[in-house]
Amino acid sequence: MKHLLIILITFILFACRPGSAIQKLSYVDSLLVHDSINKAEKQLAVINENGMSEEELYYLKLLHIQILSRKYEPIPNGIIDSCIVYYEKYNDKAKLSELYYYKGGELYDRGNVSEGIVYFKKAEKLAEGGSLQVKYKIYSSLAFCNFVSENYHISLEYAKKSSKIAIDLRSPDRFLFSKYYESISFDMIGNHDSANICTKQYIPYIKYGTKEEQRVYFAEVCAYYITQNDTVKAQLYINKALELGEDPVVCGIAGAYYLWMKDYEKAEKMYQKKLKESVSLRHKAEALNGLGNVMKCQNNYDKASFFFNKEIDIMDSLAQQHQKENVKDIQYKADYKNVVINNTHKMSKMVYIFCILVGVLILIAVTFIVVYRKNNREIRSKKKELENYANEIAYLNKIKNDSNKEKKILIREMERKMDSYIKSVSHGHKLYEGVCLGKIVEKRDARAMEDILTFYKVVDADFFIQMEHQYNNLTTQNLLILMLKHIGKSDDEISDLLCVSKGSLRSYMSRIKRCRI
């Protein structure tokens, strides 16, 4: 009784134990996939690290990195590198693609643009068969990085890819971001009609962005309505943007709006604010260009020249920076390397398949030659026996002088039959080879059918002995059908070879069955 009670308690404790660590971590992962970031963070916080395996610990670290990244919080030094080392050891491509993405973002944010792009491209290569969420993060980041580096065509391609994935994920905030970069990339390459179409597409989704994002989107919509000469809507959207706060992008577009409205004082103020708050050289150059245009419109050409000259200096610095970062070449080299690797794999597969096909063809050819030679040897052997038999008859005829006339007649008859038999066997051999290769035998040609059977008696005499024991009163055509069945021909092939319909062939087979003993 005591032992039974212990077993029962053990069973209850085992049945009521909490879920394993890997199950809990997978649950957190699923929450992140569905963008439940806060809930995922709470679930991850209550998971106890004690007793975890090495795999579970690194999975937990990866999820922690994801949450910090999604909340735009700093990631502790070294955690990404340690995870990369672990997952490279086990070649886990799905997790490595995500970690390379985070490593690329970390390097890019620290100003190491070239190394950051290298990791983004490594992540892109490994993410080819991965999740849509990871692909979106990589493509959208590359769209942003290329736009900043003024590689607008490349930025546009990645923005299009991320827009397509955002549609597949049914994620309005992702669609908003991607379409925004499509719009401004189209605008920078001079395709203003496509830029305007993209702007119209993302306007209904601005409500899904954060406050900081919304003011930028509203400002870009204002810029769109400036191109349409719609003063009312341009004013409406620039006011919405300014109500949410001022940043370099908003100030720049507000300056362009006030310049368009010929309110030069406000335009100058906005461009000065953009110049003061800008960190990137591109934003500073845009601010200086705006200030130059304001001064030019006020006929203050000395100041306009001053601002334009400063803009040229900054643009030179920006060009040197882009040349040093070498973002475009890094991407082209990575893409070229991937293409070479993929082509090498494809060529290896093609060579492997080609070798297999050649081997199969050689095997078929050798088999055919062996069978052909075997049949020829049997025919030559039978022919030699017939020749020996004829020679014996001729010898006997010479001995028996008293019946020389009858002997001559007998010899001529035997020679005629021998020649006829040899011709029949030879003709049957050719027809049999033709049948094996699928050539048609006319069913009404009785001679051809008899010749094939004569040859086959030489090849497989046992078959005809078996037929004599199993059937009575078989016709030549019946025997030919049974022979074709015996050598492995299907009903379709037999009907084609004998030029009869399938229905007629079934009738013949029915008659053959009635002849069975």
LOROVEX-490643 format. One line per 3 residues: number of its first residue (from 1); for each residue x, y, z of N, C-alpha, C. Coordinates in steps of 0.2 Angstrom, whole numbers. Layout:
! residues N
NUM) X Y Z X Y Z X Y Z  ...
END
This chain:
! residues 517
1) 4 -6 0 0 0 0 4 6 0  10 6 4 14 12 5 18 13 -2  20 8 -5 23 8 -12 18 11 -17
4) 12 9 -17 7 11 -22 6 19 -21  6 21 -15 5 28 -13 10 32 -16  16 30 -15 22 33 -18 22 34 -25
7) 20 28 -29 20 28 -36 14 33 -38  9 34 -35 3 38 -37 5 45 -36  9 47 -30 11 54 -29 16 56 -35
10) 21 51 -36 26 53 -42 22 54 -48  17 50 -50 13 51 -56 10 58 -56  7 60 -51 3 66 -51 8 72 -52
13) 14 72 -48 19 77 -49 22 77 -56  23 71 -59 25 71 -66 20 74 -71  14 72 -70 8 75 -74 7 82 -74
16) 8 85 -67 7 92 -66 13 96 -67  19 94 -69 25 98 -70 24 103 -75  27 109 -74 26 114 -79 29 113 -86
19) 27 116 -91 30 115 -98 37 115 -98  41 112 -103 48 112 -103 50 119 -105  57 121 -104 59 127 -106 58 128 -114
22) 60 123 -118 60 124 -125 52 126 -127  47 123 -124 40 125 -125 39 132 -124  41 134 -118 40 141 -116 43 146 -121
25) 50 144 -123 53 149 -127 50 149 -134  47 143 -136 44 143 -143 37 147 -142  34 147 -137 28 151 -136 30 159 -136
28) 35 161 -133 38 168 -133 39 170 -141  42 165 -144 44 166 -151 38 167 -155  32 163 -154 26 164 -158 23 171 -156
31) 24 173 -150 21 180 -148 24 185 -152  31 184 -153 35 189 -157 33 189 -164  31 183 -167 29 183 -174 23 187 -175
34) 18 186 -170 12 190 -170 12 197 -167  18 200 -166 19 206 -164 17 208 -157  16 203 -153 14 204 -146 20 205 -142
37) 24 211 -143 30 212 -140 30 212 -132  25 216 -129 25 217 -122 23 210 -119  19 206 -121 17 200 -119 23 195 -119
40) 26 195 -125 32 191 -125 38 193 -120  39 199 -119 44 201 -114 42 199 -107  35 199 -105 33 197 -99 34 189 -98
43) 32 186 -103 33 178 -103 40 176 -102  45 180 -106 52 178 -106 55 180 -99  52 185 -96 55 187 -89 54 182 -84
46) 48 178 -84 47 173 -79 50 166 -80  53 165 -86 57 159 -87 63 158 -83  64 153 -80 70 152 -75 75 149 -79
49) 81 152 -79 87 150 -83 90 143 -80  89 142 -73 92 137 -70 90 130 -73  95 126 -74 94 119 -77 93 119 -85
52) 94 125 -88 93 125 -95 99 122 -99  98 119 -104 103 116 -109 106 122 -112  112 121 -115 115 126 -119 111 129 -125
55) 108 124 -128 103 126 -134 98 131 -131  95 129 -126 89 133 -123 92 140 -121  98 140 -118 100 147 -116 102 151 -121
58) 104 149 -127 106 153 -133 99 155 -136  94 151 -136 88 152 -139 85 158 -135  85 158 -128 83 163 -124 86 170 -125
61) 93 169 -126 97 175 -128 94 179 -135  93 174 -139 91 177 -146 84 180 -145  80 177 -141 73 180 -140 74 187 -137
64) 78 187 -132 80 193 -128 82 199 -133  87 197 -138 89 202 -143 83 204 -147  79 200 -149 73 202 -153 69 207 -150
67) 67 206 -143 63 210 -140 66 217 -139  72 217 -137 76 224 -136 76 227 -143  77 224 -148 77 227 -155 71 230 -157
70) 65 226 -156 59 228 -157 56 234 -153  59 235 -147 57 240 -143 62 246 -143  67 245 -148 72 251 -149 76 252 -143
73) 78 247 -139 82 248 -133 89 245 -135  94 247 -131 101 245 -133 102 238 -131  106 234 -135 107 227 -134 114 227 -131
76) 114 223 -125 121 222 -121 126 220 -126  132 223 -125 138 221 -129 140 214 -128  142 211 -134 144 204 -134 139 199 -134
79) 132 200 -133 127 195 -133 126 192 -140  126 197 -145 125 195 -152 131 191 -154  137 193 -153 143 189 -155 143 182 -152
82) 141 181 -146 141 175 -143 136 170 -146  130 173 -148 125 169 -151 127 167 -158  130 172 -162 133 170 -168 138 164 -168
85) 143 165 -164 148 159 -163 144 152 -162  139 152 -157 136 146 -156 132 143 -162  128 148 -165 124 145 -171 128 144 -177
88) 134 147 -178 138 145 -183 141 138 -182  142 137 -176 145 130 -175 140 124 -177  133 126 -176 128 121 -178 125 122 -185
91) 127 128 -188 125 130 -195 117 130 -195  115 134 -190 107 135 -190 106 141 -194  104 140 -200 104 146 -205 98 151 -203
94) 92 148 -201 87 152 -199 89 157 -193  92 155 -188 93 159 -183 100 163 -184  104 161 -188 110 165 -190 108 171 -195
97) 103 170 -199 101 175 -203 98 181 -199  95 179 -194 92 184 -189 97 188 -185  102 184 -183 108 187 -179 112 191 -183
100) 113 189 -189 117 193 -194 114 200 -195  107 200 -196 103 206 -196 104 210 -190  104 208 -184 105 212 -178 112 214 -178
103) 117 210 -180 124 212 -180 125 218 -185  122 217 -191 123 223 -196 120 229 -193  114 229 -190 111 235 -187 115 238 -182
106) 118 234 -177 122 236 -172 128 240 -175  132 237 -180 137 240 -183 135 247 -187  130 246 -190 128 252 -194 126 258 -189
109) 123 257 -184 121 262 -179 127 265 -176  133 261 -175 139 264 -173 143 267 -178  141 268 -184 144 271 -189 149 267 -193
112) 149 261 -192 153 256 -196 148 253 -202  147 258 -207 142 257 -212 144 251 -216  151 250 -218 153 245 -223 152 238 -220
115) 154 237 -213 153 231 -210 146 229 -209  142 234 -207 135 233 -206 132 230 -213  133 233 -218 130 231 -225 133 224 -226
118) 139 222 -225 141 215 -226 137 210 -222  135 212 -216 131 207 -212 124 207 -214  121 213 -216 115 213 -219 114 208 -225
121) 120 208 -230 120 204 -236 120 197 -234  124 195 -228 125 189 -226 118 186 -224  115 190 -220 108 189 -217 103 187 -223
124) 104 192 -228 99 191 -234 100 184 -238  107 182 -238 108 176 -242 105 170 -238  106 170 -231 104 164 -227 96 164 -226
127) 93 170 -227 86 171 -226 81 169 -232  85 166 -237 81 164 -244 75 160 -242  76 155 -238 71 150 -236 68 151 -230
130) 69 157 -227 67 158 -220 60 161 -219  59 164 -213 52 167 -212 51 174 -215  45 176 -217 44 182 -220 46 188 -215
133) 45 187 -209 46 192 -204 54 194 -204  58 189 -205 65 190 -205 67 194 -212  64 191 -217 65 194 -224 63 201 -224
136) 58 203 -221 55 210 -221 60 214 -217  63 212 -212 67 216 -208 74 218 -212  76 212 -215 82 213 -219 81 218 -225
139) 76 217 -229 74 221 -235 73 228 -233  69 229 -228 68 236 -226 74 240 -224  78 236 -220 85 239 -218 89 241 -223
142) 89 236 -228 94 238 -234 91 243 -239  84 244 -239 81 250 -242 83 256 -239  83 256 -232 84 262 -228 92 264 -229
145) 96 259 -229 103 260 -229 105 263 -236  103 260 -241 104 262 -248 101 269 -249  96 271 -246 93 277 -247 98 282 -244
148) 100 281 -238 104 286 -235 111 286 -239  113 281 -242 120 281 -246 118 283 -253  112 286 -254 110 288 -261 111 283 -266
151) 110 277 -265 109 272 -270 102 270 -271  99 275 -274 91 275 -274 88 270 -278  91 267 -284 89 262 -287 89 255 -283
154) 94 254 -280 94 248 -275 89 249 -270  89 255 -267 84 256 -261 77 255 -264  76 257 -270 69 256 -273 67 248 -273
157) 72 244 -276 71 237 -276 70 234 -270  74 235 -265 72 232 -258 66 235 -255  64 241 -256 58 244 -254 52 240 -257
160) 52 238 -263 47 235 -267 47 228 -264  52 224 -263 52 218 -260 49 218 -253  51 223 -249 48 223 -242 40 225 -242
163) 38 229 -247 31 230 -248 27 224 -249  30 220 -254 26 213 -255 26 209 -249  31 209 -245 31 204 -239 26 207 -234
166) 26 214 -234 21 217 -229 14 215 -231  12 215 -237 6 213 -240 4 206 -238  9 201 -239 9 194 -237 7 194 -229
169) 11 198 -225 10 197 -218 4 201 -216  1 205 -220 -5 209 -218 -4 214 -213  2 217 -213 5 221 -208 4 229 -211
172) 0 233 -208 -1 239 -211 5 244 -209  8 243 -203 13 247 -201 19 246 -206  21 239 -207 26 238 -212 25 240 -219
175) 19 240 -221 17 242 -228 18 249 -228  16 253 -223 17 260 -223 24 262 -224  29 259 -220 36 260 -220 39 259 -227
178) 37 253 -230 40 251 -236 37 256 -242  31 257 -242 28 261 -247 31 269 -247  33 271 -240 36 277 -240 43 277 -243
181) 47 272 -242 53 272 -245 53 271 -253  48 267 -255 46 267 -262 45 274 -265  41 277 -262 39 284 -264 45 289 -264
184) 49 289 -259 55 294 -259 60 292 -264  61 285 -265 66 282 -269 64 284 -277  58 283 -278 55 285 -285 56 292 -286
187) 55 296 -281 56 304 -281 63 306 -283  68 302 -279 75 304 -280 78 302 -287  75 297 -290 77 295 -297 73 298 -302
190) 69 303 -300 65 307 -305 59 304 -308  57 298 -305 50 295 -307 45 298 -303  43 304 -304 38 308 -299 31 305 -300
193) 29 302 -305 22 299 -306 22 293 -301  27 289 -302 27 283 -297 27 285 -290  31 290 -289 32 292 -282 25 295 -279
196) 21 298 -283 15 301 -281 10 295 -280  10 290 -284 6 284 -284 7 281 -277  13 280 -275 15 276 -269 13 281 -263
199) 14 287 -264 11 292 -258 4 291 -257  0 291 -262 -7 290 -262 -9 283 -258  -5 278 -260 -6 271 -257 -5 271 -249
202) 0 275 -247 2 274 -240 -2 279 -235  -5 284 -238 -9 289 -235 -14 286 -230  -18 281 -232 -23 278 -227 -20 274 -221
205) -13 273 -222 -10 269 -217 -6 273 -212  -6 279 -213 -2 284 -208 -4 283 -201  -10 281 -200 -13 281 -193 -9 275 -189
208) -6 270 -193 -3 264 -190 4 266 -188  7 272 -190 14 273 -188 14 276 -181  20 276 -178 21 280 -171 21 287 -172
211) 21 291 -167 20 298 -167 26 301 -171  32 299 -170 38 301 -174 37 300 -181  35 294 -183 34 292 -190 29 296 -193
214) 23 297 -190 17 300 -193 19 307 -195  23 311 -191 25 318 -193 29 318 -199  33 313 -200 37 313 -206 32 311 -212
217) 28 306 -211 23 304 -217 19 310 -219  16 314 -214 12 320 -215 16 325 -219  22 326 -217 26 331 -221 27 329 -228
220) 28 322 -229 29 320 -236 23 320 -240  17 319 -237 11 320 -240 10 328 -242  12 332 -238 12 339 -239 16 341 -246
223) 22 338 -246 26 339 -252 23 336 -258  19 330 -257 15 328 -263 10 333 -266  7 336 -261 1 341 -263 4 347 -265
226) 10 349 -263 14 355 -266 15 353 -274  17 347 -276 18 346 -283 11 346 -287  6 345 -283 -1 345 -286 -4 352 -286
229) 0 357 -283 -3 364 -282 -9 364 -279  -10 360 -274 -16 360 -269 -14 363 -263  -15 370 -262 -13 374 -257 -17 371 -250
232) -23 370 -251 -27 368 -245 -24 362 -241  -24 357 -245 -21 350 -242 -14 350 -240  -10 354 -244 -3 355 -242 -3 358 -235
235) -7 364 -234 -7 367 -228 -9 362 -222  -15 359 -224 -18 354 -219 -12 349 -216  -9 346 -221 -4 341 -219 2 343 -216
238) 5 349 -218 11 352 -214 9 354 -207  3 357 -206 1 358 -200 0 352 -195  -2 347 -198 -3 340 -194 4 338 -192
241) 9 339 -197 16 336 -195 19 341 -190  18 347 -190 21 352 -186 18 351 -179  12 349 -178 8 348 -172 11 342 -168
244) 14 337 -172 17 331 -169 24 332 -167  27 338 -169 34 339 -167 38 341 -173  44 343 -172 48 346 -178 55 342 -177
247) 57 339 -183 63 336 -184 66 338 -191  72 336 -193 75 339 -199 71 338 -205  68 332 -206 63 331 -212 57 335 -212
250) 54 336 -206 48 340 -206 50 347 -207  55 350 -204 57 357 -205 59 358 -212  62 353 -215 64 354 -222 58 355 -227
253) 53 350 -226 47 351 -230 43 357 -228  43 359 -222 39 365 -220 43 371 -223  49 371 -223 53 376 -226 51 377 -234
256) 51 371 -237 49 371 -244 42 373 -245  37 372 -241 30 374 -241 30 381 -240  33 384 -235 33 391 -234 37 395 -240
259) 42 392 -243 45 395 -249 40 395 -255  37 390 -255 32 389 -261 26 395 -260  24 396 -253 19 401 -252 22 408 -251
262) 29 409 -253 32 415 -253 32 418 -246  32 414 -241 33 417 -234 40 416 -232  44 420 -234 51 419 -234 54 419 -227
265) 51 423 -222 53 423 -215 52 416 -212  46 413 -213 45 406 -210 49 401 -213  50 402 -220 54 397 -223 61 397 -221
268) 64 403 -220 71 404 -217 72 401 -210  67 402 -206 67 399 -199 67 392 -199  63 389 -204 62 381 -204 69 378 -206
271) 72 381 -212 78 379 -214 84 380 -209  84 385 -205 89 386 -200 88 381 -195  82 379 -193 81 374 -188 83 367 -190
274) 81 366 -197 84 360 -200 91 359 -200  95 365 -201 102 365 -202 105 364 -195  102 367 -190 104 366 -183 103 359 -180
277) 97 356 -182 96 349 -179 98 343 -183  101 345 -189 103 339 -193 109 336 -191  109 330 -191 116 326 -189 119 323 -196
280) 115 321 -200 117 319 -207 119 324 -211  124 323 -215 127 328 -220 122 329 -226  118 324 -227 113 325 -233 107 330 -230
283) 105 330 -224 100 334 -221 103 342 -221  109 342 -219 113 349 -219 113 352 -226  115 348 -231 115 350 -238 109 353 -240
286) 103 349 -238 96 351 -240 94 357 -237  96 358 -231 95 364 -227 98 370 -230  105 369 -232 108 375 -235 106 377 -242
289) 104 372 -246 101 373 -252 94 377 -251  90 375 -246 84 379 -245 85 386 -243  90 387 -239 92 394 -237 95 398 -243
292) 98 395 -247 101 398 -253 95 400 -257  90 396 -258 84 397 -262 80 403 -259  80 403 -253 76 409 -249 79 415 -251
295) 86 415 -250 90 422 -251 89 424 -258  89 419 -263 89 420 -270 82 424 -272  77 421 -269 70 424 -270 70 431 -267
298) 74 433 -262 74 439 -259 79 444 -262  82 441 -268 87 445 -271 93 446 -267  95 442 -262 101 443 -258 106 438 -261
301) 109 440 -266 113 435 -270 120 433 -266  122 438 -262 128 437 -258 127 431 -253  122 431 -249 120 426 -245 118 420 -248
304) 115 420 -254 113 414 -258 119 411 -260  124 415 -262 130 412 -265 134 408 -259  134 412 -253 137 409 -247 134 402 -245
307) 127 402 -245 124 395 -243 125 390 -248  125 392 -255 126 387 -260 133 384 -260  138 389 -258 145 386 -258 146 381 -252
310) 143 383 -247 143 378 -241 140 372 -242  134 372 -246 131 366 -248 136 362 -253  139 365 -257 144 361 -261 149 358 -257
313) 152 362 -252 157 359 -248 154 352 -244  148 353 -242 145 347 -238 144 341 -243  142 343 -249 141 338 -254 147 334 -256
316) 153 338 -256 159 335 -257 161 330 -252  160 332 -246 161 328 -240 157 322 -240  150 323 -242 146 317 -242 148 312 -247
319) 150 315 -253 153 310 -258 159 306 -256  163 310 -252 169 306 -250 167 301 -245  162 303 -241 160 298 -236 157 292 -239
322) 153 293 -244 150 287 -248 155 283 -251  160 286 -254 165 283 -257 169 278 -252  170 281 -246 174 277 -241 169 271 -239
325) 163 272 -238 159 267 -236 158 262 -241  158 264 -247 158 259 -253 152 254 -253  146 257 -251 140 252 -249 138 249 -256
328) 138 252 -261 135 249 -268 140 243 -270  147 244 -270 151 239 -272 151 233 -267  150 234 -261 150 229 -256 144 224 -258
331) 138 228 -259 132 224 -261 133 220 -268  136 223 -273 137 220 -279 142 214 -278  147 215 -274 152 209 -273 148 203 -270
334) 144 205 -265 140 200 -261 135 196 -266  132 200 -270 127 197 -275 131 193 -280  136 195 -282 140 191 -287 143 185 -284
337) 145 185 -278 148 179 -275 142 174 -274  136 176 -272 130 172 -271 128 169 -278  128 173 -283 127 170 -290 132 165 -292
340) 138 166 -291 143 161 -293 142 155 -289  141 155 -282 140 149 -278 134 145 -281  128 149 -282 122 146 -285 123 142 -291
343) 127 146 -296 128 143 -302 133 137 -302  137 137 -297 142 131 -296 138 125 -294  133 126 -289 129 121 -287 125 118 -292
346) 122 122 -297 118 120 -302 122 116 -307  128 118 -309 132 115 -313 134 108 -310  135 108 -304 137 101 -301 131 96 -302
349) 125 99 -300 119 94 -301 118 92 -308  119 97 -313 119 95 -320 124 90 -322  130 91 -320 135 86 -322 134 79 -319
352) 131 79 -312 129 73 -309 124 69 -313  118 73 -315 113 70 -319 115 67 -326  120 71 -329 122 69 -335 126 63 -335
355) 130 62 -330 134 56 -329 129 50 -328  124 51 -324 119 45 -323 116 43 -329  114 48 -333 111 47 -340 116 43 -344
358) 122 45 -345 127 42 -349 128 35 -347  128 34 -340 129 27 -337 123 22 -339  117 25 -339 111 21 -341 111 19 -348
361) 113 24 -352 113 23 -360 118 18 -361  124 18 -358 129 13 -359 127 6 -357  123 6 -351 121 -1 -349 116 -4 -354
364) 111 1 -356 106 -2 -361 110 -4 -368  115 -1 -370 118 -3 -376 122 -9 -375  125 -10 -369 129 -16 -368 124 -22 -368
367) 118 -21 -364 113 -27 -364 111 -29 -371  109 -24 -375 107 -25 -382 112 -29 -386  119 -27 -385 124 -31 -389 124 -38 -387
370) 124 -39 -380 125 -46 -377 119 -50 -380  113 -47 -380 107 -51 -382 108 -53 -389  110 -48 -393 110 -49 -400 115 -54 -402
373) 121 -54 -399 126 -59 -400 124 -66 -398  121 -66 -393 118 -73 -390 113 -76 -396  109 -72 -398 104 -74 -403 108 -76 -410
376) 113 -72 -412 116 -74 -418 120 -80 -417  123 -82 -411 127 -88 -410 122 -94 -410  116 -93 -408 111 -99 -408 109 -100 -415
379) 108 -95 -419 106 -96 -426 112 -99 -430  118 -97 -429 124 -100 -433 125 -107 -431  123 -109 -424 124 -116 -422 119 -120 -426
382) 113 -118 -426 107 -122 -429 109 -122 -437  111 -117 -440 113 -117 -447 119 -122 -448  123 -122 -444 129 -127 -445 126 -134 -444
385) 122 -136 -439 119 -142 -439 115 -144 -445  112 -140 -448 108 -141 -454 113 -143 -460  119 -139 -460 124 -140 -465 127 -147 -465
388) 128 -149 -458 131 -156 -457 126 -161 -459  120 -160 -458 114 -165 -460 114 -165 -467  115 -160 -471 115 -160 -478 121 -164 -481
391) 126 -162 -478 132 -166 -480 132 -173 -479  129 -175 -473 128 -183 -472 123 -186 -477  118 -182 -479 113 -185 -484 117 -185 -491
394) 121 -180 -493 125 -180 -499 130 -186 -499  133 -188 -493 137 -193 -493 134 -200 -494  128 -201 -491 124 -207 -492 122 -208 -499
397) 120 -202 -502 118 -203 -509 123 -205 -514  129 -203 -512 135 -206 -516 136 -213 -515  135 -216 -509 136 -223 -508 131 -227 -511
400) 124 -225 -511 119 -229 -514 118 -227 -521  122 -231 -526 121 -229 -533 115 -232 -536  112 -238 -533 106 -241 -535 100 -237 -535
403) 100 -232 -531 94 -227 -530 96 -220 -531  101 -219 -536 104 -213 -537 98 -207 -539  93 -209 -543 88 -205 -545 84 -202 -539
406) 82 -207 -535 78 -205 -529 82 -201 -524  88 -203 -524 93 -199 -520 93 -192 -522  94 -191 -528 95 -184 -531 88 -180 -529
409) 83 -183 -531 76 -180 -529 76 -178 -522  78 -183 -518 78 -182 -510 82 -176 -508  88 -176 -511 93 -171 -510 91 -164 -512
412) 88 -164 -518 85 -157 -520 79 -155 -515  75 -160 -513 70 -158 -509 72 -156 -502  77 -159 -500 80 -157 -493 84 -151 -493
415) 87 -149 -499 91 -143 -500 86 -137 -500  80 -139 -504 75 -134 -505 72 -132 -498  70 -137 -494 68 -136 -487 73 -133 -483
418) 79 -135 -484 84 -132 -479 85 -124 -481  85 -123 -487 85 -116 -489 79 -112 -487  73 -115 -488 67 -112 -485 67 -111 -478
421) 70 -116 -474 70 -115 -467 75 -110 -465  81 -110 -468 86 -104 -466 83 -97 -468  80 -97 -474 77 -90 -475 72 -88 -470
424) 68 -93 -469 62 -92 -464 65 -90 -457  70 -94 -455 74 -92 -448 77 -85 -449  80 -84 -454 84 -77 -455 78 -71 -455
427) 73 -72 -459 68 -67 -460 64 -66 -453  63 -72 -450 60 -72 -443 65 -68 -438  71 -69 -439 76 -65 -434 75 -58 -435
430) 75 -56 -442 74 -48 -443 68 -46 -440  62 -50 -442 56 -47 -439 56 -47 -432  59 -52 -428 59 -52 -421 62 -46 -418
433) 68 -44 -421 72 -38 -419 67 -32 -420  64 -32 -426 59 -26 -427 54 -26 -422  51 -32 -420 46 -32 -415 48 -29 -408
436) 54 -32 -406 58 -29 -400 58 -22 -400  60 -19 -406 60 -12 -406 54 -8 -408  48 -12 -408 42 -8 -409 39 -8 -416
439) 42 -11 -421 40 -10 -428 34 -15 -429  29 -13 -433 23 -16 -434 24 -22 -438  20 -27 -436 19 -33 -440 12 -34 -443
442) 11 -34 -450 4 -34 -452 1 -41 -451  -5 -40 -448 -8 -46 -445 -10 -51 -451  -11 -49 -457 -14 -53 -462 -8 -56 -466
445) -2 -55 -464 4 -58 -467 6 -64 -464  3 -70 -466 4 -76 -462 11 -78 -463  14 -77 -468 21 -79 -469 26 -76 -464
448) 25 -69 -463 29 -66 -458 28 -69 -451  21 -70 -449 20 -73 -443 23 -80 -442  23 -84 -447 26 -90 -447 33 -90 -446
451) 36 -85 -450 44 -84 -449 46 -82 -442  42 -78 -439 44 -75 -432 43 -81 -428  38 -86 -428 37 -91 -424 43 -97 -425
454) 45 -97 -432 50 -102 -433 57 -100 -430  58 -93 -430 64 -91 -427 64 -92 -419  58 -90 -417 57 -91 -409 58 -98 -407
457) 56 -103 -411 57 -110 -409 64 -111 -408  68 -108 -412 76 -109 -412 78 -106 -405  75 -100 -403 77 -96 -397 75 -99 -391
460) 68 -101 -391 65 -104 -385 60 -110 -387  63 -115 -388 59 -121 -390 55 -123 -384  57 -122 -378 53 -124 -372 46 -121 -372
463) 46 -115 -374 40 -111 -375 34 -115 -379  36 -117 -385 32 -121 -389 30 -128 -386  34 -131 -383 32 -137 -379 27 -136 -374
466) 28 -130 -370 23 -128 -365 17 -127 -368  17 -123 -374 10 -122 -377 7 -128 -379  10 -133 -382 7 -139 -384 4 -143 -378
469) 7 -142 -372 4 -146 -367 -2 -142 -364  -2 -135 -365 -8 -131 -362 -14 -130 -366  -12 -130 -373 -18 -128 -378 -19 -133 -383
472) -25 -133 -386 -26 -137 -392 -29 -132 -398  -27 -134 -404 -29 -131 -410 -28 -123 -410  -22 -121 -408 -20 -114 -409 -18 -112 -416
475) -21 -107 -418 -19 -104 -425 -12 -101 -424  -9 -99 -430 -3 -96 -430 -3 -89 -427  -9 -85 -428 -10 -79 -425 -10 -79 -417
478) -14 -85 -415 -14 -86 -408 -7 -87 -405  -3 -91 -408 3 -93 -405 8 -86 -405  7 -82 -411 11 -76 -411 9 -71 -405
481) 2 -71 -404 0 -67 -398 3 -69 -391  3 -76 -390 5 -79 -384 13 -78 -384  16 -78 -390 24 -77 -390 25 -70 -388
484) 21 -65 -390 22 -58 -389 21 -56 -381  16 -60 -379 15 -59 -371 21 -62 -368  23 -68 -370 29 -71 -367 35 -67 -366
487) 36 -63 -372 42 -59 -372 41 -52 -368  35 -51 -365 34 -45 -361 31 -39 -364  28 -40 -370 24 -35 -373 17 -34 -370
490) 15 -27 -369 9 -26 -366 3 -26 -371  -3 -26 -369 -9 -27 -374 -9 -21 -379  -7 -15 -377 -7 -9 -381 -1 -10 -386
493) 4 -13 -384 10 -14 -389 8 -19 -394  5 -25 -392 3 -30 -396 -2 -28 -401  -7 -24 -399 -12 -21 -404 -9 -17 -409
496) -4 -13 -407 0 -9 -412 4 -13 -417  7 -18 -414 12 -22 -418 8 -26 -423  2 -28 -421 -2 -32 -426 -7 -29 -430
499) -7 -22 -429 -12 -17 -432 -19 -20 -431  -21 -21 -425 -28 -23 -423 -30 -18 -418  -37 -18 -417 -39 -14 -411 -39 -17 -405
502) -39 -14 -400 -39 -17 -393 -45 -22 -392  -51 -20 -395 -57 -24 -394 -55 -31 -398  -52 -31 -404 -51 -37 -408 -46 -41 -404
505) -41 -38 -401 -36 -41 -397 -39 -45 -391  -44 -42 -388 -47 -45 -382 -51 -51 -385  -54 -51 -391 -58 -56 -394 -53 -62 -395
508) -47 -61 -398 -42 -66 -399 -40 -69 -393  -39 -65 -387 -37 -68 -381 -43 -72 -378  -49 -70 -380 -54 -75 -377 -54 -81 -381
511) -53 -81 -387 -53 -88 -391 -47 -92 -389  -41 -89 -387 -36 -92 -385 -37 -96 -378  -41 -93 -374 -43 -96 -367 -47 -102 -368
514) -52 -101 -374 -56 -107 -375 -52 -113 -378  -46 -112 -380 -42 -117 -383 -38 -121 -377  -38 -118 -371 -34 -121 -366 -37 -128 -364
517) -32 -132 -363 -34 -139 -361 -37 -139 -354
END
